[in-house]
């Protein structure tokens, strides 16, 4: 092969290697977004669980809308994450063992036909085959990496929107949480006041009953002693 062919062969080989490295970097960069998705999902569940048992109002409606928006964003982000990881088959050239077997088969083919310069012909044929494999595998890997990068970009946008919604909802959620605490405290105080009133009412009733009982006892004793006094 001439110098131009050697340059193209080295270029295709380098592009093939770069696309494989790019695919590994894309997979490595997906671990942090996956952790963020899990964390935001837990926080969304905390938001939703905090509204349980509370009365409906403007703040609760806002918190529920925020939860729904977060669920939509996280669902999209999870879908894009899955699409960036699965359903891809990378292209590869022959492994060393496969390449050695193929070289032997090509050499045996030229030797069987009695061709001249068997080694040179074998080398030229194998290099042309490898060059074609570098081109085909590099093109397939480039297309896969382009799709992965596109889904990763969409996933990042969904996470940015989710984080923006989360930051914007901090103040309404804090107000809602404080109102829930205030309402709970007022309810407890009201219940304590009712119990106190009940206790006071019960005590007054007991005192009244005791007074009436004492009066009845005194009247009974007086009624018993009255005939004796008259007889004397």
Buried (B, 14 or more C-beta within 10 A) or exposed (E): EEEEEEEBBEEBBEBBEBBBEBBEEBEEBBEEBBEBBEEBBEBBEEBBEBBEEBEEEEBBEBBBEBBEBBBBBBEBBBBBBEBBBEEBEEBEBBEEEEBEEBBEEBBEBBEEEEEEEBEEBBBBBBBEBBBEBBBBBBBBBBEBBEBBBEBBEBBBBBBEBBBEBBEEBEEBBEBBBEBBEEEEEEEEEEEEEEEEEEEEEEEEEEEEEEEEEEEEEEEEEEEEEEEEEEEE
